[in-house]
Amino acid sequence: MTSNKLSKRIRALLDYEDNITTMIASARFGGNGECDCSKDRVKMNVSENRLVYDVLREKMQKCTRSETWEDDMFMYSERGGVPELKEAIAKYLRATTRAVMPIDPKQMVVLNGADAGLEAFGHIICDAGEAVLLPAPFYSGIHRNLKTRFDVNVVPIPLSSEPKSGESKPFELTVERAVKAYKTAIQEGIVVKGLFLVNPNNPLGDVYSRQLVLDLLKFANRYDLHVVLDEVYMNCIFEEGIDHYSIFQFKEDEIPDLQKVHFIWTFSKDLAMGGMRISANYTWNEDVFRSLYAIAHFHPVPTGWQRIMTKLLSDTDWCTDVFLPTSVKRLKEAFDHFTTGLTKLGVPFHGGPAGLYLWADFSKFLSARTAEAEIAFHHKVIKAGVEFSPSLLYGGSERGWFRVVFARKLDILELALERIQRALQS
Ligand SMILES: Cc1ncc(COP(=O)(O)O)c(C=O)c1O
C-alpha cells in the first residue's frame, strides 16, 4: 500500500491482508486480473457445518414464528449480552460439558463471535509487540485476530507429523514442546504472556486428554502465563468413546491459577450458525471481566437477535437430544465417506475424532517441499474446481499439508473427490 495519508495501523492491517491473501487471491484471479472463479467451485475451505441446516431451519422457524416483538427488542442491549442469553448459554454449557465447576452467567461477556473474543483476550493480556504461545499448525484466524489491530505476536509451538522419541502419535502436543518454544522465545527477547489452546483442535481435529490439559495449565502457571481455552468445537466430536475435558470439568482446586484461565465458546461451530455472530467469553478474573465488558462496546449483538437465540438455546433437550446427535452422526458419515475417497486416491491424512475438517498430506504431489510448490498445488486444485487451504496459512512448518473441510453433503464430497483426482492426475 503506497498512500501515506492513512494511519500506520491501517497500513499494517492492509499489508497483512495483502500478504496473507496473495496466494489465495492469485489463485482466484489470473495474472491479468481476470476472475476465474467458476460458480460451482466446491468450497472446502470455510469451517462451516453445512450438514444440518434442515434441522436448524425447522427449529428457527418455530422460534421466530412465536416471537412477539417487544419494545425492548428494538432498544440497545445491556452491554456484553442480555442476562437471559447468558443464562441460556450457561445452561447449555452445563449440560454439554457435564460441568463440575459452577458456570456463572455473571462472569460471561457476549461478543459478536469467537474471533472478537480471541482478539479481546490478546488485547487484554498483551501489550503491542508481546506474544502468546500457540501450537502449530493453528487456526489462521488467531494470528489475524491477535496481530492485525493490536500487534500481538504468535509464537508457534511446532508440532510434527513425525513423532519424536517419547511421543506416541503424529502432531502430538506435549509440555516438552511448549517449554522448548517458550524458552527459545525468551532467549530471543520475546515477551511471552499467554498460551492459547484450541481444544478440540483446529485444524488437526485432536482432542486433548484430561492429563494434558492439566499439565499445560501447570506449565503455564510455572511461567506465569495466562491460558485462553478456545473450546468452540467441544460438541463436534463425531467418534464414539472420546471424552472432551472442558475447563468446566475440572475442580477449582485442581487448576493452579484460575485467575489466569479464560474460556471461549461460540454459536458458530457446535450449533453450525457462523452467520449469527454470538460468542461467550468467560473468565474468573474480575479485571479481565471488566476489560471484556469494556471491549464489548465495540462488538455488540443485536438485542432482538439475542432474544431469539435465547429461545433456541433454552430448549436444552432439543440441543442435546435432537440437534447435536444429528450433527455428529452426519459429521461421522461425511468424515467416513470423504476419508475413504481420499485413501483410494492415495492421500494420507490426520483427522478425527473431532472438528469439521481434516489435515491432508498432499506433499507427495508437490514438485518440491517449498512454499512456491504448495501454492502452485493450491492453484492446480482450484483450477480443477475445488478449494481448500494451504498449511502456509496455518503456521504449519511442513509443506504440502492442507486443511480440508469435509462437513459437506455426500454428493458434494463425491464431486470434490472427482475433482481432486483430476488435479492429482493433471
Ligand atoms: C478455533 C476457532 N476459534 C474461533 C473461530 C471463530 O468463530 P466465530 O465464527 O464465532 O468468530 C473459529 C472459526 O473458524 C475457529 O475455528
The ligand as an SDF file (V2000), in Angstrom:
LIG
                    3D

 16 16  0  0  0  0  0  0  0  0999 V2000
  -10.8360  -22.4300   16.6780 C   0  0  0  0  0  0  0  0  0  0  0  0
  -11.7270  -21.3150   16.2470 C   0  0  0  0  0  0  0  0  0  0  0  0
  -11.9440  -20.2860   17.0830 N   0  0  0  0  0  0  0  0  0  0  0  0
  -12.7170  -19.2580   16.7320 C   0  0  0  0  0  0  0  0  0  0  0  0
  -13.3250  -19.2060   15.4860 C   0  0  0  0  0  0  0  0  0  0  0  0
  -14.1730  -18.0160   15.1190 C   0  0  0  0  0  0  0  0  0  0  0  0
  -15.5140  -18.2650   15.3990 O   0  0  0  0  0  0  0  0  0  0  0  0
  -16.6490  -17.1730   15.1910 P   0  0  0  0  0  0  0  0  0  0  0  0
  -17.3770  -17.5410   13.9340 O   0  0  0  0  0  0  0  0  0  0  0  0
  -17.5280  -17.2800   16.3880 O   0  0  0  0  0  0  0  0  0  0  0  0
  -15.9970  -15.8420   15.1030 O   0  0  0  0  0  0  0  0  0  0  0  0
  -13.1110  -20.2330   14.5660 C   0  0  0  0  0  0  0  0  0  0  0  0
  -13.7160  -20.1920   13.2170 C   0  0  0  0  0  0  0  0  0  0  0  0
  -13.3650  -20.9420   12.3230 O   0  0  0  0  0  0  0  0  0  0  0  0
  -12.3040  -21.3350   14.9700 C   0  0  0  0  0  0  0  0  0  0  0  0
  -12.0670  -22.3520   14.1460 O   0  0  0  0  0  0  0  0  0  0  0  0
  1  2  1  0
  2  3  1  0
  2 15  2  0
  3  4  2  0
  4  5  1  0
  5  6  1  0
  5 12  2  0
  6  7  1  0
  7  8  1  0
  8  9  2  0
  8 10  1  0
  8 11  1  0
 12 13  1  0
 12 15  1  0
 13 14  2  0
 15 16  1  0
M  END
$$$$
